[in-house]
Amino acid sequence: MENDKLILGGHEFNSRFILGSGKYSLDLIKAAVENAGAEIITLALRRAVTGKVANILDYIPKNVTLLPNTSGARNADEAVRIARLAREAGCGDFIKIEVIRDSKYLLPDNYETIKATEALAKEGFIVLPYMYPDLNVARSLRDAGAAAIMPLGSPIGSNKGIATKEFIKIIINEIDLPVIVDAGIGRPSQACEAMEMGAAAVMSNTAIATAGDIPMMANAFKKAIEAGRQAYLSGLGRVIENGASASSPLTGFLES
């Protein structure tokens, strides 16, 4: 397991847990990061402010890689503009593309996401696009230069789990890029399930930020993700759809 690295844009990470920061109070974000063992944390550019207002960057450990997102972008042009501002603000070359026009379900606009990914990849960004799971879109994002694919499990903030499981499985099987399950995962067991499917990593925000004990829940997710990854690498046991198979011999043990 020591050599099992998550590689994104040529950068190596030991942790496969990406932590969102959107719903935390600033005094808890550091504890959440440390208990999650997270090496990547997302943040909206509008939270990385300067002046008299508290800056979230002051609360994030210095050894953690920042993954700014384009939250608020309604089209590719706005996403590109936010990404450039994030880089100018010193947030680095990683960028999570979020293009959302739908205000009720907050579903990503896959078409505009592809356009933004292509533009920013050409500018040297390490692009991680958030998308509705669709194999053809995933292929287009790969061809556009994405460093990973981030399909949603269920609507943002819903904690409903992996409602799109079968479609994510298809992407994992067909796309030769890290697949990071993002949005909707509400429990450590669901994060474990995503990793058992072969996901490269899991991102979570709401499930931890709304928990009764944030540091404890962050640690629970950390352990679940590690367990799921280990189970995937070990090769999951067979599934018998009909009938059963005895775990111990049913014959011979009474013979003299």
C-alpha positions in Angstrom: 0.0 0.0 0.0 3.0 2.3 0.5 3.6 2.5 -3.2 -0.1 3.0 -4.1 -0.1 6.6 -5.0 -2.8 8.8 -6.3 -1.3 10.6 -9.3 -2.9 13.8 -10.6 -1.2 15.8 -13.3 2.2 14.3 -12.4 1.8 15.0 -8.7 1.8 12.2 -6.2 -0.5 11.9 -3.2 -0.7 9.3 -0.4 -4.3 10.1 0.6 -7.2 9.3 -1.7 -9.6 11.5 0.3 -10.2 15.0 -1.2 -11.9 17.2 1.4 -14.3 20.0 0.5 -14.2 23.2 2.5 -17.5 24.9 1.5 -19.6 24.4 4.7 -17.1 24.5 7.5 -16.6 27.2 10.1 -13.0 28.3 9.8 -12.1 27.2 13.3 -12.9 23.6 12.4 -11.4 23.3 9.0 -7.9 22.5 10.3 -9.1 19.8 12.6 -11.1 18.3 9.7 -8.1 18.2 7.4 -5.9 16.7 9.9 -8.3 14.0 11.0 -9.2 13.2 7.4 -5.5 12.8 6.5 -6.4 14.8 3.4 -3.6 16.2 1.2 -6.0 18.0 -1.2 -8.7 20.5 -0.2 -11.1 22.3 -2.4 -12.1 25.9 -1.9 -14.1 28.5 -3.7 -12.1 31.5 -4.8 -14.5 33.9 -3.0 -13.4 32.3 0.4 -9.8 33.0 -0.3 -10.1 36.7 0.5 -7.7 39.3 1.9 -8.0 42.3 4.2 -9.9 42.4 7.4 -12.1 39.4 6.6 -10.9 36.0 7.8 -9.1 34.2 5.1 -9.6 30.4 4.8 -6.1 30.0 3.6 -4.8 30.9 7.0 -6.6 27.9 8.5 -5.5 25.3 6.0 -2.2 23.5 6.8 0.6 24.6 4.5 1.4 21.1 3.2 -2.0 20.6 1.8 -2.6 21.1 -2.0 -5.2 23.6 -2.9 -7.9 22.7 -5.4 -9.8 25.9 -6.1 -13.1 25.4 -7.9 -15.1 27.6 -10.3 -18.2 27.6 -8.1 -20.6 30.2 -9.4 -19.6 29.8 -13.0 -22.6 29.5 -15.3 -20.7 28.9 -18.5 -17.2 28.1 -19.8 -16.1 31.7 -20.1 -16.9 32.4 -16.5 -15.2 29.2 -15.3 -12.0 30.1 -17.3 -12.0 33.6 -15.8 -12.4 32.2 -12.2 -9.6 29.7 -12.8 -7.2 32.4 -14.0 -8.1 34.6 -11.0 -7.4 31.6 -8.7 -3.9 31.1 -10.2 -3.2 34.9 -9.9 -4.2 34.7 -6.2 -1.5 32.1 -5.6 -3.7 29.0 -5.5 -1.6 27.1 -7.9 -2.3 25.2 -11.2 -4.9 22.8 -9.9 -8.5 23.7 -10.8 -11.8 21.9 -10.3 -14.2 22.9 -13.0 -17.8 23.5 -11.9 -20.2 24.9 -14.4 -23.8 25.0 -13.1 -26.8 26.8 -14.5 -29.4 24.7 -12.9 -30.4 26.3 -9.6 -32.7 23.6 -8.3 -30.7 20.4 -8.7 -27.3 22.0 -9.2 -26.5 19.6 -11.9 -23.3 20.4 -14.0 -23.5 21.6 -17.6 -21.4 18.9 -19.3 -21.1 20.8 -22.6 -19.8 24.0 -21.0 -17.5 21.9 -18.8 -15.9 20.3 -21.8 -15.2 23.7 -23.3 -13.7 25.1 -20.1 -11.6 22.0 -19.6 -10.1 22.3 -23.1 -9.3 26.0 -22.7 -7.7 25.6 -19.3 -5.7 22.5 -20.1 -4.1 24.4 -23.0 -3.1 27.1 -20.5 -1.3 24.5 -18.3 -3.8 24.0 -15.6 -4.3 20.6 -14.0 -8.0 20.3 -14.7 -10.4 18.1 -12.7 -13.9 18.6 -14.2 -17.1 17.9 -12.1 -19.6 16.2 -14.4 -22.8 14.3 -14.7 -21.7 10.7 -15.3 -21.9 10.0 -19.1 -19.4 7.9 -20.9 -19.3 10.0 -24.0 -18.8 13.2 -22.0 -16.0 11.5 -20.0 -14.3 10.6 -23.3 -14.6 14.2 -24.5 -13.2 15.5 -21.2 -10.2 13.1 -21.4 -9.6 14.2 -25.0 -9.8 17.8 -23.9 -6.9 17.3 -21.4 -8.6 16.5 -18.1 -6.2 15.1 -15.4 -9.1 13.2 -13.8 -12.9 12.8 -14.1 -15.2 13.8 -11.2 -18.6 12.3 -11.7 -21.4 13.1 -9.2 -22.8 10.3 -7.0 -26.0 12.2 -6.4 -27.0 15.9 -6.2 -24.6 18.3 -4.3 -25.2 18.3 -0.6 -27.9 15.7 -0.7 -26.0 12.9 1.2 -28.0 10.4 -0.8 -25.1 8.2 -1.7 -24.1 6.8 -5.1 -27.3 7.0 -7.0 -25.4 7.0 -10.3 -23.4 3.9 -9.4 -23.8 1.9 -12.6 -22.9 4.8 -14.8 -19.8 5.6 -12.7 -18.7 1.9 -13.0 -18.9 2.2 -16.8 -16.6 5.3 -16.7 -14.1 3.6 -14.4 -14.0 0.6 -16.7 -13.7 2.6 -19.9 -11.7 5.7 -19.2 -8.0 5.5 -18.5 -7.9 8.4 -16.0 -8.4 8.7 -12.3 -12.1 8.7 -11.5 -13.0 10.7 -8.4 -16.5 10.2 -7.0 -17.8 13.7 -6.1 -21.0 15.0 -4.5 -23.7 13.2 -2.6 -21.7 10.8 -0.6 -23.2 11.0 2.9 -21.7 8.1 4.9 -18.3 6.5 5.3 -19.8 3.2 4.1 -20.7 4.9 0.8 -17.2 6.2 0.4 -15.9 2.7 1.0 -18.3 1.4 -1.7 -17.0 3.9 -4.2 -13.4 2.8 -3.6 -14.4 -0.9 -3.8 -15.8 -0.1 -7.3 -12.3 1.1 -8.4 -12.6 4.8 -7.9 -9.3 6.5 -7.6 -10.4 8.8 -4.8 -13.5 10.2 -3.1 -14.4 13.8 -2.4 -16.7 14.8 0.4 -17.9 18.0 2.1 -21.4 18.1 3.4 -21.4 14.7 5.1 -18.5 15.8 7.3 -19.4 19.5 7.7 -22.9 18.6 8.9 -21.9 15.8 11.2 -22.3 16.0 15.0 -18.6 15.5 15.6 -16.7 16.8 12.6 -13.1 15.6 13.4 -14.5 12.1 14.3 -16.5 11.9 11.1 -13.5 13.0 9.0 -11.5 10.2 10.5 -14.2 7.7 9.9 -14.2 8.7 6.2 -10.4 8.4 6.1 -10.5 4.8 7.4 -13.4 3.8 5.1 -11.7 5.1 2.0 -8.5 3.2 3.0 -10.5 0.0 3.6 -12.3 0.3 0.3 -9.1 0.8 -1.6 -7.4 -2.1 0.1 -10.5 -4.3 -0.7 -10.4 -3.3 -4.4 -6.7 -4.0 -4.7 -7.0 -7.4 -3.0 -9.7 -8.5 -5.5 -13.2 -8.8 -4.2 -14.6 -12.3 -3.7 -17.1 -13.7 -6.2 -20.8 -13.1 -6.1 -23.3 -16.0 -6.5 -26.6 -14.7 -7.8 -28.5 -17.9 -7.2 -28.1 -20.6 -4.6 -25.3 -20.8 -2.1 -21.8 -22.2 -1.5 -20.9 -23.7 1.8 -17.9 -22.1 3.5 -17.0 -25.5 5.1 -17.2 -29.0 3.6 -20.5 -30.7 4.2 -19.2 -34.2 3.6 -16.5 -36.4 5.0 -16.2 -35.0 8.5 -18.3 -37.7 10.1 -16.6 -40.6 8.4 -14.3 -42.7 10.5 
